[in-house]
Amino acid sequence: MELSPEQFVEIACKPVTGRQLRGEKRGATRIPFGRRSTIQTESGVVTVVIRELSVTGASLVASQAMPVGERLILGVPRINGPDLQVKCSVLRCDRGTGGHVFVVGLKFEEVVQSPVAAPLSSPAVKGESSDVTRIRQALLGA
């Protein structure tokens, strides 16, 4: 899945280009991003810094390790408006310099367009906000 050129401009305030760095093996051009954001995992919300961004994924710095294959929702800050909510999967997770942070590579799977209504048969966890319930349901399909 790729972000549309319009979505990418809303986030990065830069157009998508086909320019590649010399020796780059990735299919999509990455740009430095350096913005704080949050991810929703099965275990809760985690604050991260988005290091780099492309139309197909992102590189994050996080305070905790994330298992390869884990699915999560990344809130990508836009220039104006609410964060773009993108369902992702973890491609890699490496211990960063100093051993106190982790560098996480994500692949975008789909943009979460609208809130998912909670089914009557699946009540929210006690004390959980409606946003957390919606995100949990979008991730887990329950």
C-alpha positions in Angstrom: 0.0 0.0 0.0 1.2 3.5 -0.8 0.1 6.8 0.5 -1.4 8.9 -2.2 0.6 12.0 -3.4 -2.0 14.2 -1.8 -1.7 12.4 1.6 2.1 12.6 1.4 2.0 16.4 0.8 -0.4 16.8 3.7 2.1 15.1 5.9 5.5 16.0 4.6 4.7 19.3 2.8 6.9 17.9 0.0 5.9 16.3 -3.2 6.6 12.6 -3.9 9.7 12.3 -6.1 11.3 9.4 -7.9 14.8 10.5 -6.9 16.8 7.8 -5.1 20.0 8.1 -3.0 23.0 6.4 -4.6 23.2 2.8 -3.5 19.6 2.8 -2.2 17.9 -0.5 -2.4 14.5 0.5 -1.2 11.7 1.0 -3.8 10.5 4.3 -2.4 12.4 7.5 -1.6 12.6 8.3 2.1 12.6 11.8 3.6 13.8 12.9 7.1 10.7 13.6 9.2 11.7 13.9 12.9 8.2 14.4 14.4 6.7 12.9 17.6 3.7 10.7 17.2 1.9 7.7 18.8 1.3 4.1 17.8 -1.5 1.9 19.0 -0.4 -1.6 19.7 -2.4 -4.5 21.2 -0.9 -3.6 24.6 -1.6 0.1 24.5 -0.4 3.5 23.2 3.3 4.2 22.8 4.9 7.6 22.0 7.5 7.4 19.2 9.5 9.7 16.9 9.1 9.2 13.2 12.6 9.4 11.9 12.0 8.9 8.2 8.9 8.6 6.0 8.2 7.3 2.5 4.9 6.5 0.7 5.3 2.8 1.6 6.4 3.0 5.2 8.3 4.7 8.1 11.2 4.4 10.4 10.6 5.1 14.1 12.5 5.4 17.3 10.7 3.8 20.2 11.4 3.2 23.9 10.4 -0.5 23.6 11.0 -3.4 21.3 8.3 -4.4 18.8 8.1 -8.0 17.5 8.5 -8.4 13.7 5.1 -9.0 12.2 3.2 -7.1 14.9 0.3 -5.0 13.5 -0.3 -1.5 14.8 -1.8 1.8 13.9 0.6 4.8 13.4 -0.7 8.3 13.8 1.2 10.3 11.1 1.0 14.1 11.9 -0.3 16.2 9.0 0.6 19.8 8.4 -3.0 20.8 9.1 -5.7 18.6 10.6 -5.8 15.4 12.6 -3.1 12.7 12.3 -3.5 10.3 9.4 -4.1 6.9 11.0 -2.3 4.2 9.1 -2.4 0.4 9.8 1.2 -0.9 9.6 3.2 -4.1 10.2 6.6 -4.2 11.8 9.3 -5.3 9.4 12.3 -4.9 11.6 13.3 -3.8 15.1 16.9 -3.1 16.1 18.4 -1.9 19.3 19.6 1.7 18.8 22.8 3.4 19.8 23.4 3.2 23.5 20.9 0.3 23.9 18.1 2.5 25.4 15.9 2.9 22.3 14.8 0.8 19.3 14.8 1.6 15.6 11.6 0.2 14.1 10.9 -0.2 10.4 7.2 -0.2 9.4 5.4 -1.1 6.2 2.1 0.7 5.5 -0.9 -1.7 5.0 -3.9 0.7 4.8 -5.1 4.1 5.8 -7.9 3.8 8.4 -10.5 6.0 6.8 -13.3 6.1 9.4 -14.0 4.9 12.9 -15.1 1.4 13.2 -18.3 1.0 15.1 -18.1 -1.3 18.2 -20.2 -4.4 17.7 -22.7 -5.0 20.4 -21.3 -8.4 21.1 -17.8 -7.0 21.9 -18.0 -4.6 24.8 -15.1 -2.2 25.5 -12.6 -2.9 28.2 -13.6 -1.1 31.4 -12.1 2.4 31.5 -11.1 2.3 27.8 -11.8 5.4 25.7 -13.9 5.0 22.6 -10.9 5.9 20.4 -8.8 3.1 22.0 -11.8 0.7 21.5 -12.1 1.8 17.8 -8.4 1.4 17.2 -8.2 -2.0 19.0 -11.1 -3.2 16.9 -9.5 -2.0 13.7 -6.2 -3.7 14.6 -7.7 -7.0 15.8 -10.8 -7.1 13.7 -12.9 -7.8 16.9 
